[in-house]
Amino acid sequence: MCRRLLFPLAFLLLLSACEPEIDDGLTAPFARIAEALRTGDVQTYESAFPPAFRNAYRDEFPHLSETVALLLSATAEFDVGAYGEDVSVAYEAEGVEHCDPSLYEGAFDFANLDFFSTTLPKADDAARVTVTVTRSGSFGEKTAELTYILLQYGGTWYLHPEHFGTVLND
């Protein structure tokens, strides 16, 4: 009897070991974005992106913080209108695929900013993370499944700069 139970348990353990693990570090940038949306805190929002990107962007556009404040305010206003005063935004990681960090180093151009490009340093690691984004409140709920690129520098995960601003508008 004991052997009959041992085989299925060992098989389940083996299957669970094969699934990619989503650790707290990979979800940290999404927690920072959700916190920034909740509080309107510009520094919290900016901290979800690599420091080298923030520094390069600030050198080119010294009013970055004011721009981010406007983005957060506009998003909050839209969310309250769409979901109610009790709106909340949640990110739940569904899957992760680690990829070659060299795919994301070097020159980077923004699709919507013809005149700005920057060079990203080589990341320690890179991943594509699929998340379910849920915006909800007393007026209703909207769920979307999206994939974001994350870069790891010095043990900390950040959203790729291509998501700057767009992460607010799933």
C-alpha positions as CSV (number, residue, x, y, z in Angstrom):
1,M,0.0,0.0,0.0
2,C,2.7,2.4,0.9
3,R,4.6,1.9,-2.4
4,R,1.4,2.6,-4.3
5,L,1.2,6.1,-2.7
6,L,5.0,6.7,-3.0
7,F,5.1,6.5,-6.8
8,P,2.4,9.1,-7.5
9,L,3.8,11.4,-4.9
10,A,7.3,11.1,-6.4
11,F,5.8,11.7,-9.9
12,L,4.0,14.9,-8.7
13,L,7.2,16.2,-7.0
14,L,9.1,15.6,-10.2
15,L,6.5,17.5,-12.3
16,S,6.5,20.4,-9.9
17,A,10.3,20.7,-10.1
18,C,10.0,21.1,-13.9
19,E,7.8,24.2,-13.7
20,P,9.7,27.5,-14.0
21,E,9.7,29.2,-10.6
22,I,8.5,32.7,-10.3
23,D,10.3,34.2,-7.3
24,D,9.5,37.4,-5.4
25,G,12.3,39.2,-7.1
26,L,10.7,38.8,-10.5
27,T,7.4,40.2,-9.3
28,A,9.0,43.2,-7.4
29,P,8.9,45.6,-10.3
30,F,5.1,45.0,-10.7
31,A,4.6,45.5,-6.9
32,R,6.4,48.9,-7.3
33,I,4.2,49.9,-10.3
34,A,1.0,48.9,-8.3
35,E,2.2,50.9,-5.3
36,A,3.0,53.9,-7.5
37,L,-0.5,53.7,-9.0
38,R,-2.0,53.5,-5.5
39,T,0.0,56.4,-4.0
40,G,0.9,58.5,-7.0
41,D,4.6,58.3,-5.9
42,V,6.9,59.2,-8.8
43,Q,10.1,57.7,-7.2
44,T,8.4,54.4,-6.6
45,Y,7.3,54.3,-10.3
46,E,10.7,55.2,-11.5
47,S,12.4,52.6,-9.3
48,A,10.7,49.8,-11.4
49,F,13.1,50.7,-14.2
50,P,17.0,50.4,-14.5
51,P,18.9,53.2,-12.9
52,A,21.1,53.6,-16.0
53,F,18.0,54.2,-18.1
54,R,16.6,56.7,-15.6
55,N,19.9,58.7,-15.5
56,A,20.2,58.8,-19.3
57,Y,16.5,59.9,-19.7
58,R,16.9,62.6,-17.0
59,D,20.0,63.9,-18.8
60,E,18.0,64.3,-22.0
61,F,14.8,65.3,-20.4
62,P,15.3,67.0,-17.0
63,H,11.6,67.2,-16.3
64,L,11.2,63.4,-16.2
65,S,9.6,63.5,-12.7
66,E,7.0,66.0,-13.8
67,T,6.1,63.8,-16.8
68,V,5.8,60.7,-14.6
69,A,3.6,62.6,-12.2
70,L,1.3,63.6,-15.1
71,L,1.2,60.0,-16.3
72,L,0.3,58.7,-12.8
73,S,-2.3,61.4,-12.3
74,A,-3.9,60.8,-15.7
75,T,-4.0,57.0,-15.1
76,A,-5.5,57.4,-11.7
77,E,-8.2,59.7,-13.0
78,F,-9.0,57.3,-15.8
79,D,-9.1,54.3,-13.4
80,V,-11.4,56.1,-10.9
81,G,-13.8,57.0,-13.8
82,A,-13.7,53.4,-15.1
83,Y,-13.6,51.4,-11.9
84,G,-14.7,53.6,-9.1
85,E,-13.1,55.4,-6.1
86,D,-12.0,52.0,-4.7
87,V,-10.0,51.1,-7.8
88,S,-7.1,48.7,-7.3
89,V,-4.5,47.3,-9.7
90,A,-3.0,43.8,-9.2
91,Y,-0.3,42.0,-11.1
92,E,-0.1,38.2,-10.8
93,A,2.8,36.4,-12.4
94,E,1.7,33.5,-14.6
95,G,4.8,32.4,-16.3
96,V,8.5,33.2,-16.8
97,E,10.9,32.5,-19.6
98,H,14.5,33.4,-19.0
99,C,16.4,34.6,-22.1
100,D,19.8,35.8,-23.2
101,P,20.5,39.2,-21.6
102,S,22.6,40.2,-24.6
103,L,19.4,40.5,-26.6
104,Y,18.7,43.6,-24.6
105,E,22.0,45.4,-24.3
106,G,23.3,48.2,-26.5
107,A,21.3,50.9,-28.2
108,F,17.6,51.2,-27.4
109,D,15.2,53.4,-29.2
110,F,11.7,54.3,-28.1
111,A,9.0,53.5,-30.6
112,N,7.1,56.7,-29.7
113,L,10.1,59.1,-29.2
114,D,12.1,59.5,-32.5
115,F,14.7,61.7,-30.9
116,F,15.7,59.7,-27.9
117,S,17.8,56.6,-27.7
118,T,20.0,55.3,-24.9
119,T,22.4,52.4,-24.4
120,L,21.5,49.8,-21.9
121,P,24.4,48.0,-20.1
122,K,24.5,44.3,-20.3
123,A,22.1,42.8,-17.8
124,D,23.0,39.9,-15.4
125,D,19.8,38.1,-16.5
126,A,16.7,38.7,-18.6
127,A,13.3,37.2,-18.6
128,R,9.9,37.5,-20.3
129,V,7.3,37.4,-17.6
130,T,3.6,36.9,-18.4
131,V,1.3,38.5,-15.8
132,T,-2.4,38.9,-15.4
133,V,-3.2,42.5,-14.7
134,T,-6.5,43.1,-12.9
135,R,-8.0,46.5,-12.5
136,S,-11.1,46.4,-10.2
137,G,-13.4,48.5,-8.2
138,S,-17.1,49.0,-7.4
139,F,-17.8,49.8,-11.1
140,G,-16.4,46.6,-12.5
141,E,-13.3,44.7,-13.3
142,K,-10.9,44.3,-16.3
143,T,-8.3,41.5,-16.6
144,A,-5.6,41.3,-19.3
145,E,-2.8,38.9,-19.8
146,L,0.4,40.7,-20.8
147,T,4.1,39.9,-21.2
148,Y,6.8,42.2,-20.0
149,I,10.6,42.0,-20.4
150,L,12.5,42.2,-17.2
151,L,16.3,42.9,-16.8
152,Q,18.3,42.0,-13.7
153,Y,21.1,44.2,-12.5
154,G,23.0,43.5,-9.3
155,G,20.4,41.0,-8.1
156,T,17.4,43.4,-8.6
157,W,14.8,42.9,-11.4
158,Y,13.6,45.9,-13.4
159,L,11.1,46.4,-16.2
160,H,12.8,47.0,-19.6
161,P,12.6,50.7,-20.5
162,E,10.3,49.9,-23.5
163,H,7.5,49.6,-20.9
164,F,8.1,53.0,-19.5
165,G,4.7,54.8,-19.5
166,T,3.0,52.0,-21.4
167,V,2.8,49.7,-18.3
168,L,0.2,52.1,-16.9
169,N,-2.1,51.5,-19.9
170,D,-2.5,47.7,-20.1
